[in-house]
Amino acid sequence: MSELIHTYLTNPSSPSFNLPKNACDTHCHLFGPGDIFPYSESRNFTPVDAPKEKLFALHQQLGIERCVIVQSALHGFDNAVVVDAMQEKKGTYLGVALSSAKTDATTLEKMYLQGFRGIRFNFMSHLKNSDTMEDILALTTRMAPLGMHLQVHFESKLIYELGPQFKRSAVPVMIDHMARVDASLGENHADFRALMKLLEDPQFHVKVSGVDRIAKHWPYTDGVRLAKILVDTYPSQCVWGTDWPHPNHHHIPDDGLLVNCIAQIADSPEKIRHIMVQNPEQFYGFITK
């Protein structure tokens, strides 16, 4: 793995509108630096480092004050890189960990005190998951007393198999990137309708991140349209994220342009406050200062 893969723009544009106070990026990652936070031996590529200083600077440029850092598979179950960033930001940055479904209650409590509010499980073909569904569901019973949540990342074709099982979760379930539906298939495609059906259960929440993943090209019109339908229909169950630094992507999006999409996804100040401030505050438990 000698070639380093670029996953973010070094000079993204600045947004054309101002986000509200306490706006939150609920989905981003940190990569290294690898000499301090080593990459997993089982990683599928080696990135150009995307350390906390780059993330903090990006958020300042974008007008983002709160953040949920999602542990990357590139660092495996060693969540130290996220802990380090959370400690520096003292409550304005929280985390979602990667961890075994066998994680015990004592360890979960320690993770919560560090700032982790959920555990993520991947069901994508490029991110192998070795935990059984029964073990994952058993883990949710240990997470429940802490108020933690289950975050899941899966290919849209798996929603029919996984959805009924996630309904058995003892904690709320956050679905990544609009279930990775193919936006070109439109709002009436079975996969998107299945996602909408799942959200009828208020235990489910969805990240209207990834318009750039589910649509192929800027201005991501198809992806924005589906995200808007989700926000219009389930305004209290949607949150937004950059997904910086954009690993395993078909292109590297401009984060300033992704922020500009928010005004189309949530087409009123009230809706923007819902997905950017109120919903993250309630779901992750940010403390208002």
N, C-alpha and C positions, 0 to 999 in steps of 0.2 A: 504493500500500500504506500508506495513512494510518492505518488501524485496527490497533492492536496487539492481538495474540491472547494471551490468558492460557492458560498450559499447566500450571500447578501451583497447588496450594492454598497460601495464605500461612500458614495455621495448621493443618498436618496433626496428626493425633492421635499420641500416643506408643504404641509397641507394648505389648502386655499380657504379653510375656515377654522375657527377656534373651537376646540372641544370644551365641554363644561368642566368646572372645577371637580377634582377627584375622578376624572375619567380613568378607566381601567383597561389595560391590555391583559386579557385573561388567558392568553396563550402565546408564550414565547419560550425560547430555550437558551441555554448557555453551552458553548463549546470551549472548554479549556479555560486558560491556556494549558496545553497538554503537558508541559513540564511541571505544572503545579497540580493539575487535576488530570491524571492519566486517562486516556481513552480505553474503552473496553477492548480486550483482545478479540472478542467476537463481533466487533463492529463491521458493518458492510462497506464503509469508506472512511477515509480520514479527512476531516474538514480543515480549511483555514480557521484558525482560532476565532471564536466569537465570544470574547470574555465579557464580564459584567460591565467594564468601563464603556465598551461599545454599546451595550444595551442601554445603560443609563443615559448616554449622550443622545441616542436615538429617541428615547422617550422624552427627553427635554425638548428636542427639536419638534416632536410631534404634538407636544402639549399633553402628555400622559403622566399622571401623578401616582397611579397605583398599578400594580402588576401582579400576575400569577405566573410564576416561572414553572414550566412543566419539564421535569427531568427528561433528558434525552437518552434514547437507547445507546447513543455513542458512549455514554458514561455508565451504562448498565445500572445495577442496584446501588452503586456508590453515589449517593446523593449529595456529597460534600460540596460540589460546585454550587448547588442551589442554596445549601445552608449558608455558605459564605456570603452570597449576595443578599440573602434575607437578613442576616445579622447586620450588614452595613446599612440597610434601608429601614430597619427597626419598625416593622409593622405595616409599612406602606407597600412592601413586596412580600407576598406569601408564595406558597409552593404546592405543587402536586408531585408526588414521589413515584418512582418505580420501585417495586418491592415484591417479594414472593407472596403468594396467597397464603403461605403458612406463617406469615408474620404474626407474632404473638401480641397480646394486649399491652404488655409492658413496653414493648418496642413502639407500638402505635402511639402510646401516650407520650413517649419521648419525642417522636416525630411531630406530634401535634404541638408540643411546647416549642419545638424548633421553628414552627411556622407552616408546617404542611397541613393542608386541609383536605387532601384526597389522595387516592392512589390510582394510577392509570394502568390499564391493561390494553395491549395492542392485539388486534386480530387481523392485521394487514399481512399480506404474503411476504413483504420485505422485512417485517418486524415479528419474528417468531415468538409465540407465546407458549410456554411450557406448562402453565397452570391449568388445572381442570376447572370447568364451570362450577362444579360442586365446591371446590376449595375456595374459589373466588366468592361465591355466595356465602360460604361459612365465614370468610374474612369480613364480609359486610356486617355480620352480627357483632363482631368485635370492634368495628369502626363506629357503629351506631351510638354508643354512649358518649363518644367524643364529638359527635356532630360532623364527622368527616363524610366524604362522598366518594362514589365510584365514578371514575372517568374512563370512557371506552372509545376506542378508535377502531373502526372496522370498515371494510368494503361494503358498499350499499347492498350487494347481493346477499350479504349475510344477515340483513335486518330481519328477515322472516324467521331464521333459526335462532338468532340471539335475542331479539326483542322479547319474546315470551319468557325467556330465562331471566333477563334483566328485570322483568316485572317482579321477580322473587327477591330482589335485593332488599336488604333491611335499611338501606340508606338511599338518598337521592342519587340519580344517575345522570351524569353529564355526557352528552354525545358530541364527539369532536367533529368539526368541519362539515356540518350538515350531512353526516353519515356518508360523505364522499360520493354523493349521487352524481350522475352525469348530467350536468345542467342542460346540455344540448338536447336532451330527451324531453325537457319541459315539465311543467307542473303536474301533468296528468299521467306521467309515467308511474308504474306500480311502485318503484322503490321510493320515490318522493311521497306518494300517497301513504305508503306504509310508515314513513317517518312522521308524517302529519298525524296519522292514527295513533302512533305511540305517544305523541305529545298530548293527546287528550287526557292522559294520565299525568296529573301535576307533579308526580314524582320524577318525571323526565324533564330534562333541560337540554338545550342545544347551543352550540357555539356557531354563530353565523360568521365564522371565520372561514377562510379558504375559498372565497369567491374566485380567486385566482387559480385555485386547484381544480375546481369543478367546472370552470369555464377555461377555454384554452388560450384566449388572447384578450389583451386590453381592448376595450374598456370593461370586459367581463360581464357583458350585458345579461347573459343567461343566468350566471351565478348570482348577480345582484337581484334579479327578478325573483328567484327562489328564496333568497335571504329575506327580501321584503315581505313575501307571503308569510314566512315564518314569524317575522316580527309583528306584522299586522294581525295575525291569528293568535299568537301566543306571546304577547308583549312582555309578560312577567317571567317567561321561561327562556329568554334569549340573552346571551352575552356575546361579546365581540373580542377578537384577538388578532394580532398581526401575523402570528406564526413565524415571526423572525427567529432564526435566520434562514428559514425556508429550505430545509433539507429534503432530499428525494423529490425534487420538483422538476417540471418540464421547462421551467424558465425561472429567472430570478426577478420577482416583482419589485416595484418601487413602493416602499412603505408609505411615502407621502400620498401617493395615488390611492393606496388601500384605505387610508384615513378619509380621503375625499369620497370614497364609495359609501361611507357611513351615512352621509346626508341623503343618499338615494335609498339605502336599506331602511333607514328610519327617517321618514320624511316630515318630521315635526320636532321641535325642541323637546316636547314631552317624551316622544319615543326615543330620541337620542339619550335623554337622561335615564330612561329605563334601561337600555342595553349597556350604556357606558358607566353609569354611576349606581343607580338604585339596585338593579339586579345583582351586580357583582358584590355590592356592599352586603346585601342580605344573604346571598348564597355562600360567600366565602367568609363573612364575618369581619370585614374591615371595620375599624373603629374610627368614627368621624371625630376629627379634631377641630 
